[in-house]
């Protein structure tokens, strides 16, 4: 660093870098964080870039800078919240040309797709922010034009013929990216082109053909083209079989996608058979008692439950729980907090959700005691997961909007309601007290509403008691419920008015008794 000669490493601004205006001004920021991306944008595109001319004595130095610009400039613009300029860059023909030349067609396409997805995400966040900004940008149009721009450039630079492997990879990459960008119509068109091109170049029996057809099926699912999607899933499955890749990850995922679609269409017999096949393959590839197998069994149970196949779903949930338990017993302690899909903490959270789902089904089937027991196990699992997060220094452990906290509040509410069904009023009050501790002003609306309803339930319990002081407790809980309903929905809301009316009636009765 002591031998460094320059103040910046960016290229000189000239006509070659005209895809972005020279007069761009980096926005003034007043936040506490260091504006790294804003500074990089300024160095790559502004007047500061002229300072770098002195070191650009060789083609090698110029090429390194060009590679950095074409690879990273759009992402720097997006992170600097210069969304409109990032869009202009990704749609610029000159920039797309330079990107393909500098990075090659495959890497250029991959980067372009990644940037377009980030652009969409940044635009959505910007629209939701109080300050707004760049709201006039048509993000759908920008993604479509950006995709077309990079495709056209890859086709143009393809050697000999536009029908090349690079072109096929480009089309399939763009298609899969468009699915993530929630544009399935364009995605299906690009993926159809990619599959056709792969067949022409590689023949019908090739794993890349199967992958392209599988991606096409996913896009058709998004379009609710169930019949066409099933045909494509079947075609991909046959191709995987012909390639002797039936136990490949993509092949198994393809079968699972087809099984989910059969469930959605109501063909439970075919779906069950396919899920058995998927689970069998997962057991063969990753072990009978592996986390991957447990996840698949759980996925099957979720699909069955959503389609009111409660008995089958309950069996699957219990098997998934047992498989998770066996899988966790085989995990070394060193994996307890790795950033890994099979970490013990994450699996513990999954098991807690499974227990909550088991409890929900048992409740619907009338097994109140079994439901309460399963809910209690699930609650303990969620509390353990929160403890693990806090020990690891993860802020999600304290975030009231985190999914595990929302599940915890909901589960406590269900336990209390079920205890009321059993006539256990004391147990219900104790559970509601635990719920109150989990909800505050920072909690999401659904959790605060759960707390407000719990106050009404507590008020009703105390109201029905013969103890003299319990009427005071009933009024206190109902007053708290009224305050929460007013904060959530306003004083004129029907529910708020109903609670206020009941509260006034109770207070009048209480005061009347005191006077007598």
HELIX and SHEET records of a PDB file:
HELIX    1   1 UNK A   15  UNK A   17  5                                   3    
HELIX    2   2 UNK A   36  UNK A   45  1                                  10    
HELIX    3   3 UNK A   47  UNK A   55  5                                   9    
HELIX    4   4 UNK A   59  UNK A   79  1                                  21    
HELIX    5   5 UNK A   83  UNK A   91  1                                   9    
HELIX    6   6 UNK A   93  UNK A  103  1                                  11    
HELIX    7   7 UNK A  105  UNK A  128  1                                  24    
HELIX    8   8 UNK A  139  UNK A  157  1                                  19    
HELIX    9   9 UNK A  165  UNK A  180  1                                  16    
HELIX   10  10 UNK A  184  UNK A  202  1                                  19    
HELIX   11  11 UNK A  207  UNK A  222  1                                  16    
HELIX   12  12 UNK A  226  UNK A  242  1                                  17    
HELIX   13  13 UNK A  249  UNK A  265  1                                  17    
HELIX   14  14 UNK A  268  UNK A  286  1                                  19    
HELIX   15  15 UNK A  291  UNK A  306  1                                  16    
HELIX   16  16 UNK A  310  UNK A  329  1                                  20    
HELIX   17  17 UNK A  333  UNK A  335  5                                   3    
HELIX   18  18 UNK A  344  UNK A  364  1                                  21    
HELIX   19  19 UNK A  368  UNK A  391  1                                  24    
HELIX   20  20 UNK A  395  UNK A  397  5                                   3    
HELIX   21  21 UNK A  403  UNK A  421  1                                  19    
HELIX   22  22 UNK A  425  UNK A  438  1                                  14    
HELIX   23  23 UNK A  445  UNK A  463  1                                  19    
HELIX   24  24 UNK A  470  UNK A  489  1                                  20    
HELIX   25  25 UNK A  494  UNK A  515  1                                  22    
END                                                                             
